[in-house]
Amino acid sequence: MTSFGVPSVPVEAVPAEFDQPPGQAAAAVLLDVREDDEWQLGHAPGAVHIPLSDVPARYGELDPDAQLYVICRQGGRSLEAVKYLANMGYEAVNVVGGMVAWQQLGRPLTGEVAEPAKIY
């Protein structure tokens, strides 16, 4: 599936686990490009957080051999990140529906605040 010519997948196609043993390269990475406050309220366990505005300066932190699943709240920011990362030679796909769809499907969430993790 593509969105405006950008490779895209539904939330259901995203692997369930992203935690890798120390010292091993990840086969797949879930890259969350939402802002810090959104991330703190709730995110997928094992996701990597780089806000969209920081992607140009920090994309080198990502494994160029990993499949990147890029996610935001609903899919707009992640679409832009995928376009950028593809131009930089990364294999990246946009996660359609973003973290809203993730939560709606009951996929796991964790947060950085005292309240239960949530997206909306």
PDB file as gemmi writes it, atoms N, CA and C in Angstrom:
CRYST1    1.000    1.000    1.000  90.00  90.00  90.00 P 1                      
ATOM      1  N   MET A   1       0.850  -1.171   0.000  1.00  0.00           N  
ATOM      2  CA  MET A   1       0.000   0.000   0.000  1.00  0.00           C  
ATOM      3  C   MET A   1       0.895   1.233   0.000  1.00  0.00           C  
ATOM      4  N   THR A   2       0.475   2.279  -0.716  1.00  0.00           N  
ATOM      5  CA  THR A   2       1.226   3.524  -0.706  1.00  0.00           C  
ATOM      6  C   THR A   2       0.290   4.684  -0.433  1.00  0.00           C  
ATOM      7  N   SER A   3       0.848   5.737   0.085  1.00  0.00           N  
ATOM      8  CA  SER A   3       0.112   6.959   0.326  1.00  0.00           C  
ATOM      9  C   SER A   3       0.872   8.065  -0.387  1.00  0.00           C  
ATOM     10  N   PHE A   4       0.284   8.576  -1.468  1.00  0.00           N  
ATOM     11  CA  PHE A   4       0.942   9.612  -2.258  1.00  0.00           C  
ATOM     12  C   PHE A   4       2.313   9.143  -2.751  1.00  0.00           C  
ATOM     13  N   GLY A   5       2.405   7.868  -3.129  1.00  0.00           N  
ATOM     14  CA  GLY A   5       3.656   7.323  -3.622  1.00  0.00           C  
ATOM     15  C   GLY A   5       4.649   6.947  -2.539  1.00  0.00           C  
ATOM     16  N   VAL A   6       4.264   7.061  -1.281  1.00  0.00           N  
ATOM     17  CA  VAL A   6       5.133   6.717  -0.159  1.00  0.00           C  
ATOM     18  C   VAL A   6       4.723   5.338   0.353  1.00  0.00           C  
ATOM     19  N   PRO A   7       5.679   4.415   0.523  1.00  0.00           N  
ATOM     20  CA  PRO A   7       5.322   3.093   1.049  1.00  0.00           C  
ATOM     21  C   PRO A   7       4.630   3.229   2.403  1.00  0.00           C  
ATOM     22  N   SER A   8       3.508   2.561   2.545  1.00  0.00           N  
ATOM     23  CA  SER A   8       2.717   2.650   3.770  1.00  0.00           C  
ATOM     24  C   SER A   8       2.156   1.284   4.131  1.00  0.00           C  
ATOM     25  N   VAL A   9       1.964   1.065   5.430  1.00  0.00           N  
ATOM     26  CA  VAL A   9       1.384  -0.180   5.926  1.00  0.00           C  
ATOM     27  C   VAL A   9       0.371   0.152   7.018  1.00  0.00           C  
ATOM     28  N   PRO A  10      -0.620  -0.715   7.216  1.00  0.00           N  
ATOM     29  CA  PRO A  10      -1.529  -0.521   8.349  1.00  0.00           C  
ATOM     30  C   PRO A  10      -0.838  -0.942   9.649  1.00  0.00           C  
ATOM     31  N   VAL A  11      -1.379  -0.501  10.760  1.00  0.00           N  
ATOM     32  CA  VAL A  11      -0.821  -0.836  12.070  1.00  0.00           C  
ATOM     33  C   VAL A  11      -0.700  -2.353  12.235  1.00  0.00           C  
ATOM     34  N   GLU A  12      -1.654  -3.101  11.706  1.00  0.00           N  
ATOM     35  CA  GLU A  12      -1.641  -4.556  11.855  1.00  0.00           C  
ATOM     36  C   GLU A  12      -0.391  -5.197  11.249  1.00  0.00           C  
ATOM     37  N   ALA A  13       0.244  -4.530  10.297  1.00  0.00           N  
ATOM     38  CA  ALA A  13       1.430  -5.079   9.626  1.00  0.00           C  
ATOM     39  C   ALA A  13       2.729  -4.777  10.371  1.00  0.00           C  
ATOM     40  N   VAL A  14       2.657  -3.987  11.423  1.00  0.00           N  
ATOM     41  CA  VAL A  14       3.850  -3.625  12.190  1.00  0.00           C  
ATOM     42  C   VAL A  14       4.168  -4.768  13.157  1.00  0.00           C  
ATOM     43  N   PRO A  15       5.439  -5.210  13.201  1.00  0.00           N  
ATOM     44  CA  PRO A  15       5.805  -6.284  14.136  1.00  0.00           C  
ATOM     45  C   PRO A  15       5.410  -5.944  15.572  1.00  0.00           C  
ATOM     46  N   ALA A  16       5.163  -6.968  16.362  1.00  0.00           N  
ATOM     47  CA  ALA A  16       4.724  -6.773  17.739  1.00  0.00           C  
ATOM     48  C   ALA A  16       5.857  -6.390  18.676  1.00  0.00           C  
ATOM     49  N   GLU A  17       7.074  -6.818  18.393  1.00  0.00           N  
ATOM     50  CA  GLU A  17       8.195  -6.583  19.307  1.00  0.00           C  
ATOM     51  C   GLU A  17       9.310  -5.802  18.621  1.00  0.00           C  
ATOM     52  N   PHE A  18       9.895  -4.856  19.343  1.00  0.00           N  
ATOM     53  CA  PHE A  18      11.010  -4.082  18.816  1.00  0.00           C  
ATOM     54  C   PHE A  18      12.228  -4.117  19.725  1.00  0.00           C  
ATOM     55  N   ASP A  19      12.089  -4.668  20.913  1.00  0.00           N  
ATOM     56  CA  ASP A  19      13.235  -4.739  21.818  1.00  0.00           C  
ATOM     57  C   ASP A  19      14.239  -5.752  21.271  1.00  0.00           C  
ATOM     58  N   GLN A  20      15.485  -5.353  21.191  1.00  0.00           N  
ATOM     59  CA  GLN A  20      16.555  -6.223  20.700  1.00  0.00           C  
ATOM     60  C   GLN A  20      17.541  -6.490  21.831  1.00  0.00           C  
ATOM     61  N   PRO A  21      18.120  -7.695  21.862  1.00  0.00           N  
ATOM     62  CA  PRO A  21      19.156  -7.952  22.868  1.00  0.00           C  
ATOM     63  C   PRO A  21      20.323  -6.981  22.686  1.00  0.00           C  
ATOM     64  N   PRO A  22      20.970  -6.581  23.774  1.00  0.00           N  
ATOM     65  CA  PRO A  22      22.110  -5.662  23.666  1.00  0.00           C  
ATOM     66  C   PRO A  22      23.162  -6.194  22.694  1.00  0.00           C  
ATOM     67  N   GLY A  23      23.683  -5.296  21.881  1.00  0.00           N  
ATOM     68  CA  GLY A  23      24.738  -5.658  20.948  1.00  0.00           C  
ATOM     69  C   GLY A  23      24.260  -6.244  19.634  1.00  0.00           C  
ATOM     70  N   GLN A  24      22.966  -6.483  19.491  1.00  0.00           N  
ATOM     71  CA  GLN A  24      22.435  -7.027  18.245  1.00  0.00           C  
ATOM     72  C   GLN A  24      21.701  -5.942  17.480  1.00  0.00           C  
ATOM     73  N   ALA A  25      21.869  -5.944  16.166  1.00  0.00           N  
ATOM     74  CA  ALA A  25      21.178  -4.974  15.320  1.00  0.00           C  
ATOM     75  C   ALA A  25      19.699  -5.345  15.230  1.00  0.00           C  
ATOM     76  N   ALA A  26      18.872  -4.354  15.139  1.00  0.00           N  
ATOM     77  CA  ALA A  26      17.437  -4.571  15.016  1.00  0.00           C  
ATOM     78  C   ALA A  26      17.089  -4.866  13.560  1.00  0.00           C  
ATOM     79  N   ALA A  27      16.252  -5.868  13.343  1.00  0.00           N  
ATOM     80  CA  ALA A  27      15.772  -6.149  11.995  1.00  0.00           C  
ATOM     81  C   ALA A  27      14.718  -5.119  11.608  1.00  0.00           C  
ATOM     82  N   ALA A  28      13.972  -4.643  12.606  1.00  0.00           N  
ATOM     83  CA  ALA A  28      12.934  -3.646  12.383  1.00  0.00           C  
ATOM     84  C   ALA A  28      12.964  -2.636  13.520  1.00  0.00           C  
ATOM     85  N   VAL A  29      12.664  -1.383  13.188  1.00  0.00           N  
ATOM     86  CA  VAL A  29      12.642  -0.299  14.167  1.00  0.00           C  
ATOM     87  C   VAL A  29      11.339   0.463  13.999  1.00  0.00           C  
ATOM     88  N   LEU A  30      10.658   0.719  15.112  1.00  0.00           N  
ATOM     89  CA  LEU A  30       9.494   1.592  15.100  1.00  0.00           C  
ATOM     90  C   LEU A  30       9.987   2.971  15.498  1.00  0.00           C  
ATOM     91  N   LEU A  31       9.950   3.903  14.561  1.00  0.00           N  
ATOM     92  CA  LEU A  31      10.418   5.274  14.782  1.00  0.00           C  
ATOM     93  C   LEU A  31       9.216   6.169  15.018  1.00  0.00           C  
ATOM     94  N   ASP A  32       9.127   6.719  16.207  1.00  0.00           N  
ATOM     95  CA  ASP A  32       8.036   7.612  16.597  1.00  0.00           C  
ATOM     96  C   ASP A  32       8.526   9.047  16.423  1.00  0.00           C  
ATOM     97  N   VAL A  33       7.871   9.806  15.534  1.00  0.00           N  
ATOM     98  CA  VAL A  33       8.319  11.171  15.224  1.00  0.00           C  
ATOM     99  C   VAL A  33       7.436  12.244  15.863  1.00  0.00           C  
ATOM    100  N   ARG A  34       6.655  11.861  16.879  1.00  0.00           N  
ATOM    101  CA  ARG A  34       5.819  12.844  17.577  1.00  0.00           C  
ATOM    102  C   ARG A  34       6.662  13.715  18.500  1.00  0.00           C  
ATOM    103  N   GLU A  35       6.065  14.761  19.009  1.00  0.00           N  
ATOM    104  CA  GLU A  35       6.737  15.685  19.921  1.00  0.00           C  
ATOM    105  C   GLU A  35       6.932  15.030  21.291  1.00  0.00           C  
ATOM    106  N   ASP A  36       7.832  15.615  22.091  1.00  0.00           N  
ATOM    107  CA  ASP A  36       8.162  15.055  23.403  1.00  0.00           C  
ATOM    108  C   ASP A  36       6.942  14.873  24.301  1.00  0.00           C  
ATOM    109  N   ASP A  37       6.048  15.859  24.336  1.00  0.00           N  
ATOM    110  CA  ASP A  37       4.882  15.751  25.222  1.00  0.00           C  
ATOM    111  C   ASP A  37       3.973  14.602  24.794  1.00  0.00           C  
ATOM    112  N   GLU A  38       3.826  14.369  23.501  1.00  0.00           N  
ATOM    113  CA  GLU A  38       3.013  13.262  23.008  1.00  0.00           C  
ATOM    114  C   GLU A  38       3.650  11.924  23.387  1.00  0.00           C  
ATOM    115  N   TRP A  39       4.965  11.830  23.202  1.00  0.00           N  
ATOM    116  CA  TRP A  39       5.725  10.623  23.532  1.00  0.00           C  
ATOM    117  C   TRP A  39       5.568  10.293  25.021  1.00  0.00           C  
ATOM    118  N   GLN A  40       5.685  11.291  25.881  1.00  0.00           N  
ATOM    119  CA  GLN A  40       5.624  11.055  27.320  1.00  0.00           C  
ATOM    120  C   GLN A  40       4.265  10.514  27.753  1.00  0.00           C  
ATOM    121  N   LEU A  41       3.191  10.946  27.107  1.00  0.00           N  
ATOM    122  CA  LEU A  41       1.856  10.458  27.462  1.00  0.00           C  
ATOM    123  C   LEU A  41       1.647   8.997  27.090  1.00  0.00           C  
ATOM    124  N   GLY A  42       2.241   8.568  25.986  1.00  0.00           N  
ATOM    125  CA  GLY A  42       2.077   7.179  25.585  1.00  0.00           C  
ATOM    126  C   GLY A  42       2.781   6.870  24.288  1.00  0.00           C  
ATOM    127  N   HIS A  43       3.467   5.730  24.255  1.00  0.00           N  
ATOM    128  CA  HIS A  43       4.160   5.282  23.054  1.00  0.00           C  
ATOM    129  C   HIS A  43       4.273   3.764  23.067  1.00  0.00           C  
ATOM    130  N   ALA A  44       4.668   3.213  21.955  1.00  0.00           N  
ATOM    131  CA  ALA A  44       4.838   1.767  21.844  1.00  0.00           C  
ATOM    132  C   ALA A  44       6.119   1.342  22.555  1.00  0.00           C  
ATOM    133  N   PRO A  45       6.056   0.271  23.331  1.00  0.00           N  
ATOM    134  CA  PRO A  45       7.276  -0.233  23.972  1.00  0.00           C  
ATOM    135  C   PRO A  45       8.329  -0.589  22.913  1.00  0.00           C  
ATOM    136  N   GLY A  46       9.554  -0.190  23.160  1.00  0.00           N  
ATOM    137  CA  GLY A  46      10.642  -0.502  22.250  1.00  0.00           C  
ATOM    138  C   GLY A  46      10.809   0.458  21.087  1.00  0.00           C  
ATOM    139  N   ALA A  47       9.906   1.435  20.970  1.00  0.00           N  
ATOM    140  CA  ALA A  47      10.008   2.414  19.879  1.00  0.00           C  
ATOM    141  C   ALA A  47      11.195   3.346  20.111  1.00  0.00           C  
ATOM    142  N   VAL A  48      11.694   3.908  19.026  1.00  0.00           N  
ATOM    143  CA  VAL A  48      12.749   4.921  19.067  1.00  0.00           C  
ATOM    144  C   VAL A  48      12.072   6.268  18.863  1.00  0.00           C  
ATOM    145  N   HIS A  49      12.427   7.243  19.686  1.00  0.00           N  
ATOM    146  CA  HIS A  49      11.790   8.561  19.589  1.00  0.00           C  
ATOM    147  C   HIS A  49      12.748   9.590  19.022  1.00  0.00           C  
ATOM    148  N   ILE A  50      12.403  10.106  17.850  1.00  0.00           N  
ATOM    149  CA  ILE A  50      13.100  11.254  17.265  1.00  0.00           C  
ATOM    150  C   ILE A  50      12.011  12.168  16.701  1.00  0.00           C  
ATOM    151  N   PRO A  51      11.726  13.309  17.339  1.00  0.00           N  
ATOM    152  CA  PRO A  51      10.705  14.207  16.813  1.00  0.00           C  
ATOM    153  C   PRO A  51      11.005  14.584  15.357  1.00  0.00           C  
ATOM    154  N   LEU A  52       9.954  14.795  14.575  1.00  0.00           N  
ATOM    155  CA  LEU A  52      10.101  15.087  13.155  1.00  0.00           C  
ATOM    156  C   LEU A  52      11.111  16.197  12.893  1.00  0.00           C  
ATOM    157  N   SER A  53      11.066  17.265  13.665  1.00  0.00           N  
ATOM    158  CA  SER A  53      11.981  18.386  13.428  1.00  0.00           C  
ATOM    159  C   SER A  53      13.441  18.013  13.669  1.00  0.00           C  
ATOM    160  N   ASP A  54      13.692  16.932  14.400  1.00  0.00           N  
ATOM    161  CA  ASP A  54      15.058  16.490  14.686  1.00  0.00           C  
ATOM    162  C   ASP A  54      15.563  15.424  13.715  1.00  0.00           C  
ATOM    163  N   VAL A  55      14.686  14.878  12.893  1.00  0.00           N  
ATOM    164  CA  VAL A  55      15.085  13.790  11.994  1.00  0.00           C  
ATOM    165  C   VAL A  55      16.268  14.171  11.108  1.00  0.00           C  
ATOM    166  N   PRO A  56      16.294  15.349  10.459  1.00  0.00           N  
ATOM    167  CA  PRO A  56      17.446  15.669   9.606  1.00  0.00           C  
ATOM    168  C   PRO A  56      18.784  15.673  10.351  1.00  0.00           C  
ATOM    169  N   ALA A  57      18.787  16.048  11.611  1.00  0.00           N  
ATOM    170  CA  ALA A  57      20.025  16.095  12.387  1.00  0.00           C  
ATOM    171  C   ALA A  57      20.372  14.756  13.033  1.00  0.00           C  
ATOM    172  N   ARG A  58      19.370  13.872  13.203  1.00  0.00           N  
ATOM    173  CA  ARG A  58      19.597  12.660  13.989  1.00  0.00           C  
ATOM    174  C   ARG A  58      19.376  11.354  13.233  1.00  0.00           C  
ATOM    175  N   TYR A  59      19.057  11.411  11.937  1.00  0.00           N  
ATOM    176  CA  TYR A  59      18.755  10.158  11.225  1.00  0.00           C  
ATOM    177  C   TYR A  59      19.926   9.188  11.257  1.00  0.00           C  
ATOM    178  N   GLY A  60      21.129   9.674  11.435  1.00  0.00           N  
ATOM    179  CA  GLY A  60      22.305   8.814  11.510  1.00  0.00           C  
ATOM    180  C   GLY A  60      22.304   7.888  12.714  1.00  0.00           C  
ATOM    181  N   GLU A  61      21.431   8.153  13.693  1.00  0.00           N  
ATOM    182  CA  GLU A  61      21.292   7.284  14.861  1.00  0.00           C  
ATOM    183  C   GLU A  61      20.549   5.993  14.508  1.00  0.00           C  
ATOM    184  N   LEU A  62      19.907   5.971  13.350  1.00  0.00           N  
ATOM    185  CA  LEU A  62      19.094   4.821  12.936  1.00  0.00           C  
ATOM    186  C   LEU A  62      19.933   3.814  12.161  1.00  0.00           C  
ATOM    187  N   ASP A  63      19.647   2.546  12.340  1.00  0.00           N  
ATOM    188  CA  ASP A  63      20.352   1.480  11.634  1.00  0.00           C  
ATOM    189  C   ASP A  63      19.925   1.503  10.168  1.00  0.00           C  
ATOM    190  N   PRO A  64      20.852   1.756   9.248  1.00  0.00           N  
ATOM    191  CA  PRO A  64      20.482   1.828   7.829  1.00  0.00           C  
ATOM    192  C   PRO A  64      20.060   0.481   7.245  1.00  0.00           C  
ATOM    193  N   ASP A  65      20.337  -0.614   7.955  1.00  0.00           N  
ATOM    194  CA  ASP A  65      19.950  -1.938   7.467  1.00  0.00           C  
ATOM    195  C   ASP A  65      18.613  -2.410   8.022  1.00  0.00           C  
ATOM    196  N   ALA A  66      18.059  -1.687   8.976  1.00  0.00           N  
ATOM    197  CA  ALA A  66      16.790  -2.077   9.593  1.00  0.00           C  
ATOM    198  C   ALA A  66      15.612  -1.597   8.752  1.00  0.00           C  
ATOM    199  N   GLN A  67      14.526  -2.346   8.812  1.00  0.00           N  
ATOM    200  CA  GLN A  67      13.260  -1.889   8.237  1.00  0.00           C  
ATOM    201  C   GLN A  67      12.678  -0.873   9.212  1.00  0.00           C  
ATOM    202  N   LEU A  68      12.461   0.354   8.761  1.00  0.00           N  
ATOM    203  CA  LEU A  68      11.918   1.406   9.618  1.00  0.00           C  
ATOM    204  C   LEU A  68      10.415   1.532   9.417  1.00  0.00           C  
ATOM    205  N   TYR A  69       9.682   1.396  10.504  1.00  0.00           N  
ATOM    206  CA  TYR A  69       8.255   1.674  10.523  1.00  0.00           C  
ATOM    207  C   TYR A  69       8.128   3.024  11.206  1.00  0.00           C  
ATOM    208  N   VAL A  70       7.644   4.034  10.485  1.00  0.00           N  
ATOM    209  CA  VAL A  70       7.612   5.394  11.015  1.00  0.00           C  
ATOM    210  C   VAL A  70       6.171   5.738  11.390  1.00  0.00           C  
ATOM    211  N   ILE A  71       6.016   6.245  12.613  1.00  0.00           N  
ATOM    212  CA  ILE A  71       4.681   6.485  13.153  1.00  0.00           C  
ATOM    213  C   ILE A  71       4.618   7.859  13.826  1.00  0.00           C  
ATOM    214  N   CYS A  72       3.436   8.468  13.766  1.00  0.00           N  
ATOM    215  CA  CYS A  72       3.167   9.710  14.503  1.00  0.00           C  
ATOM    216  C   CYS A  72       1.782   9.560  15.109  1.00  0.00           C  
ATOM    217  N   ARG A  73       1.060  10.630  15.292  1.00  0.00           N  
ATOM    218  CA  ARG A  73      -0.272  10.515  15.905  1.00  0.00           C  
ATOM    219  C   ARG A  73      -1.271   9.891  14.939  1.00  0.00           C  
ATOM    220  N   GLN A  74      -1.340  10.428  13.697  1.00  0.00           N  
ATOM    221  CA  GLN A  74      -2.318   9.919  12.750  1.00  0.00           C  
ATOM    222  C   GLN A  74      -1.751   9.625  11.364  1.00  0.00           C  
ATOM    223  N   GLY A  75      -0.523  10.013  11.074  1.00  0.00           N  
ATOM    224  CA  GLY A  75       0.092   9.639   9.807  1.00  0.00           C  
ATOM    225  C   GLY A  75       0.656  10.756   8.958  1.00  0.00           C  
ATOM    226  N   GLY A  76       0.409  12.009   9.280  1.00  0.00           N  
ATOM    227  CA  GLY A  76       0.904  13.116   8.473  1.00  0.00           C  
ATOM    228  C   GLY A  76       2.385  13.385   8.644  1.00  0.00           C  
ATOM    229  N   ARG A  77       2.825  13.500   9.887  1.00  0.00           N  
ATOM    230  CA  ARG A  77       4.248  13.764  10.139  1.00  0.00           C  
ATOM    231  C   ARG A  77       5.106  12.568   9.741  1.00  0.00           C  
ATOM    232  N   SER A  78       4.607  11.377   9.998  1.00  0.00           N  
ATOM    233  CA  SER A  78       5.390  10.183   9.643  1.00  0.00           C  
ATOM    234  C   SER A  78       5.543  10.069   8.132  1.00  0.00           C  
ATOM    235  N   LEU A  79       4.543  10.504   7.389  1.00  0.00           N  
ATOM    236  CA  LEU A  79       4.622  10.504   5.920  1.00  0.00           C  
ATOM    237  C   LEU A  79       5.793  11.377   5.465  1.00  0.00           C  
ATOM    238  N   GLU A  80       5.931  12.550   6.057  1.00  0.00           N  
ATOM    239  CA  GLU A  80       7.034  13.451   5.708  1.00  0.00           C  
ATOM    240  C   GLU A  80       8.380  12.848   6.112  1.00  0.00           C  
ATOM    241  N   ALA A  81       8.430  12.207   7.270  1.00  0.00           N  
ATOM    242  CA  ALA A  81       9.673  11.577   7.719  1.00  0.00           C  
ATOM    243  C   ALA A  81      10.087  10.453   6.777  1.00  0.00           C  
ATOM    244  N   VAL A  82       9.123   9.667   6.312  1.00  0.00           N  
ATOM    245  CA  VAL A  82       9.432   8.561   5.385  1.00  0.00           C  
ATOM    246  C   VAL A  82       9.999   9.113   4.084  1.00  0.00           C  
ATOM    247  N   LYS A  83       9.425  10.178   3.578  1.00  0.00           N  
ATOM    248  CA  LYS A  83       9.947  10.795   2.346  1.00  0.00           C  
ATOM    249  C   LYS A  83      11.407  11.200   2.543  1.00  0.00           C  
ATOM    250  N   TYR A  84      11.696  11.836   3.655  1.00  0.00           N  
ATOM    251  CA  TYR A  84      13.059  12.291   3.935  1.00  0.00           C  
ATOM    252  C   TYR A  84      14.007  11.101   4.073  1.00  0.00           C  
ATOM    253  N   LEU A  85      13.618  10.123   4.872  1.00  0.00           N  
ATOM    254  CA  LEU A  85      14.482   8.969   5.113  1.00  0.00           C  
ATOM    255  C   LEU A  85      14.736   8.173   3.832  1.00  0.00           C  
ATOM    256  N   ALA A  86      13.727   8.055   2.987  1.00  0.00           N  
ATOM    257  CA  ALA A  86      13.907   7.358   1.708  1.00  0.00           C  
ATOM    258  C   ALA A  86      14.940   8.082   0.852  1.00  0.00           C  
ATOM    259  N   ASN A  87      14.905   9.409   0.859  1.00  0.00           N  
ATOM    260  CA  ASN A  87      15.899  10.197   0.118  1.00  0.00           C  
ATOM    261  C   ASN A  87      17.299  10.017   0.683  1.00  0.00           C  
ATOM    262  N   MET A  88      17.389   9.647   1.945  1.00  0.00           N  
ATOM    263  CA  MET A  88      18.687   9.440   2.575  1.00  0.00           C  
ATOM    264  C   MET A  88      19.138   7.979   2.466  1.00  0.00           C  
ATOM    265  N   GLY A  89      18.356   7.150   1.772  1.00  0.00           N  
ATOM    266  CA  GLY A  89      18.754   5.766   1.529  1.00  0.00           C  
ATOM    267  C   GLY A  89      18.216   4.740   2.506  1.00  0.00           C  
ATOM    268  N   TYR A  90      17.298   5.135   3.370  1.00  0.00           N  
ATOM    269  CA  TYR A  90      16.721   4.205   4.335  1.00  0.00           C  
ATOM    270  C   TYR A  90      15.499   3.508   3.747  1.00  0.00           C  
ATOM    271  N   GLU A  91      15.260   2.278   4.200  1.00  0.00           N  
ATOM    272  CA  GLU A  91      14.056   1.549   3.832  1.00  0.00           C  
ATOM    273  C   GLU A  91      13.021   1.847   4.915  1.00  0.00           C  
ATOM    274  N   ALA A  92      12.122   2.766   4.619  1.00  0.00           N  
ATOM    275  CA  ALA A  92      11.154   3.222   5.610  1.00  0.00           C  
ATOM    276  C   ALA A  92       9.746   3.148   5.049  1.00  0.00           C  
ATOM    277  N   VAL A  93       8.796   2.842   5.935  1.00  0.00           N  
ATOM    278  CA  VAL A  93       7.382   2.817   5.562  1.00  0.00           C  
ATOM    279  C   VAL A  93       6.583   3.623   6.574  1.00  0.00           C  
ATOM    280  N   ASN A  94       5.547   4.269   6.096  1.00  0.00           N  
ATOM    281  CA  ASN A  94       4.640   5.042   6.929  1.00  0.00           C  
ATOM    282  C   ASN A  94       3.602   4.112   7.546  1.00  0.00           C  
ATOM    283  N   VAL A  95       3.328   4.286   8.837  1.00  0.00           N  
ATOM    284  CA  VAL A  95       2.294   3.505   9.510  1.00  0.00           C  
ATOM    285  C   VAL A  95       0.991   4.304   9.444  1.00  0.00           C  
ATOM    286  N   VAL A  96       0.078   3.832   8.623  1.00  0.00           N  
ATOM    287  CA  VAL A  96      -1.201   4.515   8.385  1.00  0.00           C  
ATOM    288  C   VAL A  96      -2.049   4.507   9.662  1.00  0.00           C  
ATOM    289  N   GLY A  97      -2.590   5.659   9.996  1.00  0.00           N  
ATOM    290  CA  GLY A  97      -3.445   5.767  11.180  1.00  0.00           C  
ATOM    291  C   GLY A  97      -2.680   6.078  12.441  1.00  0.00           C  
ATOM    292  N   GLY A  98      -1.364   5.902  12.413  1.00  0.00           N  
ATOM    293  CA  GLY A  98      -0.500   6.282  13.514  1.00  0.00           C  
ATOM    294  C   GLY A  98      -0.841   5.664  14.861  1.00  0.00           C  
ATOM    295  N   MET A  99      -0.448   6.375  15.907  1.00  0.00           N  
ATOM    296  CA  MET A  99      -0.644   5.884  17.263  1.00  0.00           C  
ATOM    297  C   MET A  99      -2.108   5.861  17.674  1.00  0.00           C  
ATOM    298  N   VAL A 100      -2.943   6.656  17.011  1.00  0.00           N  
ATOM    299  CA  VAL A 100      -4.382   6.578  17.281  1.00  0.00           C  
ATOM    300  C   VAL A 100      -4.885   5.185  16.888  1.00  0.00           C  
ATOM    301  N   ALA A 101      -4.522   4.727  15.687  1.00  0.00           N  
ATOM    302  CA  ALA A 101      -4.916   3.384  15.244  1.00  0.00           C  
ATOM    303  C   ALA A 101      -4.270   2.320  16.130  1.00  0.00           C  
ATOM    304  N   TRP A 102      -3.025   2.557  16.540  1.00  0.00           N  
ATOM    305  CA  TRP A 102      -2.321   1.627  17.427  1.00  0.00           C  
ATOM    306  C   TRP A 102      -3.128   1.403  18.698  1.00  0.00           C  
ATOM    307  N   GLN A 103      -3.547   2.504  19.331  1.00  0.00           N  
ATOM    308  CA  GLN A 103      -4.327   2.395  20.571  1.00  0.00           C  
ATOM    309  C   GLN A 103      -5.683   1.757  20.309  1.00  0.00           C  
ATOM    310  N   GLN A 104      -6.341   2.127  19.216  1.00  0.00           N  
ATOM    311  CA  GLN A 104      -7.651   1.568  18.904  1.00  0.00           C  
ATOM    312  C   GLN A 104      -7.600   0.051  18.734  1.00  0.00           C  
ATOM    313  N   LEU A 105      -6.475  -0.460  18.227  1.00  0.00           N  
ATOM    314  CA  LEU A 105      -6.321  -1.903  18.049  1.00  0.00           C  
ATOM    315  C   LEU A 105      -5.920  -2.610  19.337  1.00  0.00           C  
ATOM    316  N   GLY A 106      -5.671  -1.846  20.387  1.00  0.00           N  
ATOM    317  CA  GLY A 106      -5.293  -2.453  21.661  1.00  0.00           C  
ATOM    318  C   GLY A 106      -3.840  -2.892  21.729  1.00  0.00           C  
ATOM    319  N   ARG A 107      -3.004  -2.327  20.860  1.00  0.00           N  
ATOM    320  CA  ARG A 107      -1.575  -2.655  20.907  1.00  0.00           C  
ATOM    321  C   ARG A 107      -0.981  -2.046  22.182  1.00  0.00           C  
ATOM    322  N   PRO A 108       0.114  -2.611  22.690  1.00  0.00           N  
ATOM    323  CA  PRO A 108       0.642  -2.158  23.981  1.00  0.00           C  
ATOM    324  C   PRO A 108       1.146  -0.716  23.959  1.00  0.00           C  
ATOM    325  N   LEU A 109       0.981  -0.060  25.094  1.00  0.00           N  
ATOM    326  CA  LEU A 109       1.430   1.317  25.290  1.00  0.00           C  
ATOM    327  C   LEU A 109       2.194   1.409  26.601  1.00  0.00           C  
ATOM    328  N   THR A 110       3.154   2.303  26.617  1.00  0.00           N  
ATOM    329  CA  THR A 110       3.861   2.652  27.840  1.00  0.00           C  
ATOM    330  C   THR A 110       4.019   4.163  27.836  1.00  0.00           C  
ATOM    331  N   GLY A 111       4.253   4.754  28.990  1.00  0.00           N  
ATOM    332  CA  GLY A 111       4.393   6.208  29.057  1.00  0.00           C  
ATOM    333  C   GLY A 111       5.446   6.627  30.051  1.00  0.00           C  
ATOM    334  N   GLU A 112       5.666   7.916  30.117  1.00  0.00           N  
ATOM    335  CA  GLU A 112       6.683   8.489  30.995  1.00  0.00           C  
ATOM    336  C   GLU A 112       6.043   9.303  32.115  1.00  0.00           C  
ATOM    337  N   VAL A 113       4.721   9.224  32.258  1.00  0.00           N  
ATOM    338  CA  VAL A 113       4.009   9.988  33.285  1.00  0.00           C  
ATOM    339  C   VAL A 113       3.294   9.036  34.244  1.00  0.00           C  
ATOM    340  N   ALA A 114       2.798   9.573  35.353  1.00  0.00           N  
ATOM    341  CA  ALA A 114       2.168   8.751  36.383  1.00  0.00           C  
ATOM    342  C   ALA A 114       0.853   8.130  35.920  1.00  0.00           C  
ATOM    343  N   GLU A 115       0.120   8.816  35.053  1.00  0.00           N  
ATOM    344  CA  GLU A 115      -1.166   8.301  34.587  1.00  0.00           C  
ATOM    345  C   GLU A 115      -0.950   7.124  33.637  1.00  0.00           C  
ATOM    346  N   PRO A 116      -2.001   6.321  33.429  1.00  0.00           N  
ATOM    347  CA  PRO A 116      -1.881   5.242  32.433  1.00  0.00           C  
ATOM    348  C   PRO A 116      -1.570   5.818  31.052  1.00  0.00           C  
ATOM    349  N   ALA A 117      -0.751   5.099  30.294  1.00  0.00           N  
ATOM    350  CA  ALA A 117      -0.369   5.554  28.955  1.00  0.00           C  
ATOM    351  C   ALA A 117      -1.598   5.671  28.057  1.00  0.00           C  
ATOM    352  N   LYS A 118      -1.605   6.731  27.224  1.00  0.00           N  
ATOM    353  CA  LYS A 118      -2.716   6.943  26.312  1.00  0.00           C  
ATOM    354  C   LYS A 118      -2.250   7.807  25.150  1.00  0.00           C  
ATOM    355  N   ILE A 119      -2.989   7.733  24.058  1.00  0.00           N  
ATOM    356  CA  ILE A 119      -2.714   8.561  22.891  1.00  0.00           C  
ATOM    357  C   ILE A 119      -3.771   9.643  22.778  1.00  0.00           C  
ATOM    358  N   TYR A 120      -5.009   9.327  23.072  1.00  0.00           N  
ATOM    359  CA  TYR A 120      -6.109  10.292  22.995  1.00  0.00           C  
ATOM    360  C   TYR A 120      -7.012  10.147  24.184  1.00  0.00           C  
TER     361      TYR A 120                                                      
END                                                                             
